[in-house]
Amino acid sequence: MKNFLIKTGVNAVALWVATLVVAGVHLADDKAQWTSKVVTILLVALIFGLVNAILGPIARFLSFPARVITLGLFTFVVNAFLLQVTEWISEPLGLSFTIDKFFWDAVFAAVVAVSATAFGARFGGRGTATVTVAGTLSAQPSLTISCRT
């Protein structure tokens, strides 16, 4: 149970950081209070964890030939599909999570993967990670992640 909560928290932070970096993805962008935004981010992370746990192995198994041919790059398409499913589930639940185009799914999937790896290394006990998010309200934020295992 503790491991599941840590992974959900890591996914929540990774999703939030990825929405700061990727312009085509919107998570908790509504005019709600910060507490409802945090709840929205946690619920979307929970849904993403469930989708990844249930559909992830099936999608990875079915995409194995494409991943072999593309030397693993097709993994980004699989992760983008899982994020798209997360968006489809979140919308009827009234959660503020939208992705403008499928291209942003793939970019978002890459940023979430890097962020989750960095935060997982930091909080999962497999190494250390340093994450810096910088930017202003008028400029696009930048993300710097360095991991040491």
C-alpha positions as CSV (number, residue, x, y, z in Angstrom):
1,M,0.0,0.0,0.0
2,K,2.8,2.4,0.9
3,N,4.5,1.6,-2.5
4,F,1.3,2.4,-4.4
5,L,0.9,5.7,-2.6
6,I,4.5,6.7,-3.3
7,K,4.0,5.8,-7.0
8,T,0.8,7.8,-7.2
9,G,2.5,10.8,-5.6
10,V,5.4,10.5,-7.9
11,N,3.0,10.3,-10.9
12,A,1.1,13.3,-9.6
13,V,4.3,15.4,-9.4
14,A,5.5,14.1,-12.8
15,L,2.2,15.0,-14.4
16,W,2.2,18.5,-12.8
17,V,5.8,19.2,-13.9
18,A,5.0,17.9,-17.4
19,T,2.0,20.2,-17.7
20,L,4.4,23.1,-16.9
21,V,6.8,22.1,-19.6
22,V,4.4,21.0,-22.4
23,A,2.2,23.7,-23.8
24,G,-0.5,21.5,-25.4
25,V,-1.5,19.7,-22.1
26,H,-3.8,21.3,-19.5
27,L,-4.2,19.8,-16.0
28,A,-6.2,21.6,-13.4
29,D,-6.3,24.8,-15.5
30,D,-9.8,25.8,-14.3
31,K,-10.4,28.8,-12.0
32,A,-10.8,26.6,-8.9
33,Q,-9.1,26.9,-5.6
34,W,-5.7,25.4,-5.1
35,T,-7.1,22.5,-3.0
36,S,-9.4,21.3,-5.8
37,K,-6.5,21.6,-8.2
38,V,-4.4,19.4,-6.0
39,V,-7.2,16.9,-5.7
40,T,-7.6,17.0,-9.5
41,I,-3.9,16.3,-10.0
42,L,-4.0,13.4,-7.5
43,L,-7.1,11.9,-9.1
44,V,-5.7,12.1,-12.6
45,A,-2.4,10.5,-11.3
46,L,-4.5,7.7,-9.7
47,I,-6.4,7.1,-13.0
48,F,-3.2,7.2,-15.0
49,G,-1.7,4.6,-12.6
50,L,-4.7,2.3,-13.0
51,V,-4.7,2.7,-16.8
52,N,-1.0,2.0,-16.8
53,A,-1.4,-1.1,-14.6
54,I,-4.4,-2.6,-16.5
55,L,-3.9,-1.6,-20.1
56,G,-0.1,-1.0,-20.1
57,P,1.0,-4.6,-20.2
58,I,-1.5,-5.4,-22.9
59,A,-0.5,-2.5,-25.0
60,R,3.2,-3.2,-24.6
61,F,2.7,-6.9,-25.5
62,L,0.7,-6.1,-28.6
63,S,3.2,-3.4,-29.7
64,F,6.3,-5.6,-29.3
65,P,7.0,-6.0,-33.0
66,A,6.7,-2.3,-33.6
67,R,9.0,-1.6,-30.6
68,V,11.6,-4.0,-32.0
69,I,11.5,-2.5,-35.5
70,T,11.7,1.1,-34.1
71,L,14.4,0.1,-31.5
72,G,12.1,1.1,-28.7
73,L,10.8,4.5,-30.0
74,F,7.3,3.1,-30.4
75,T,7.2,3.1,-26.6
76,F,6.4,6.8,-26.7
77,V,3.4,6.1,-28.9
78,V,2.2,3.4,-26.4
79,N,2.6,5.8,-23.5
80,A,0.8,8.5,-25.5
81,F,-2.1,6.1,-26.0
82,L,-2.2,5.4,-22.3
83,L,-2.3,9.1,-21.6
84,Q,-5.1,9.5,-24.1
85,V,-7.1,6.8,-22.4
86,T,-6.5,8.7,-19.1
87,E,-7.9,11.8,-20.7
88,W,-11.0,10.0,-22.0
89,I,-11.7,8.6,-18.5
90,S,-11.0,11.9,-16.8
91,E,-13.4,13.9,-18.9
92,P,-16.7,12.2,-17.9
93,L,-15.6,12.4,-14.3
94,G,-15.4,16.2,-14.5
95,L,-11.6,16.4,-14.0
96,S,-9.8,19.2,-15.7
97,F,-7.3,17.2,-17.9
98,T,-7.1,17.9,-21.6
99,I,-4.6,17.3,-24.3
100,D,-4.9,19.4,-27.5
101,K,-3.4,17.0,-30.1
102,F,-2.0,13.5,-30.2
103,F,1.5,15.0,-30.8
104,W,1.3,16.6,-27.4
105,D,0.5,13.2,-26.0
106,A,3.8,11.8,-27.2
107,V,5.8,14.8,-25.9
108,F,3.9,14.7,-22.6
109,A,4.6,11.0,-22.3
110,A,8.3,11.6,-22.8
111,V,8.3,14.4,-20.1
112,V,6.3,12.3,-17.7
113,A,8.6,9.3,-18.2
114,V,11.7,11.5,-17.5
115,S,10.0,13.2,-14.5
116,A,8.7,10.0,-13.0
117,T,12.1,8.4,-13.4
118,A,13.8,11.3,-11.6
119,F,11.2,11.5,-8.8
120,G,11.1,7.7,-8.5
121,A,14.9,7.6,-8.2
122,R,14.7,10.3,-5.5
123,F,11.8,8.8,-3.5
124,G,12.0,5.2,-4.4
125,G,15.4,4.7,-2.9
126,R,17.3,3.8,-6.1
127,G,19.4,6.9,-6.3
128,T,19.1,10.7,-6.1
129,A,17.6,13.2,-8.4
130,T,17.7,17.0,-8.7
131,V,14.8,18.7,-10.4
132,T,14.6,22.5,-11.1
133,V,11.7,24.2,-12.7
134,A,12.3,27.7,-13.8
135,G,10.3,30.3,-15.7
136,T,8.1,33.3,-15.4
137,L,4.4,33.8,-16.0
138,S,5.1,35.3,-19.4
139,A,7.7,32.8,-20.5
140,Q,7.5,29.0,-21.1
141,P,9.0,27.3,-18.0
142,S,12.1,25.2,-18.4
143,L,12.8,21.9,-16.7
144,T,16.2,20.6,-15.7
145,I,16.5,17.0,-14.4
146,S,19.7,15.3,-13.4
147,C,19.8,11.8,-11.9
148,R,22.5,9.9,-10.1
149,T,22.1,6.3,-9.3
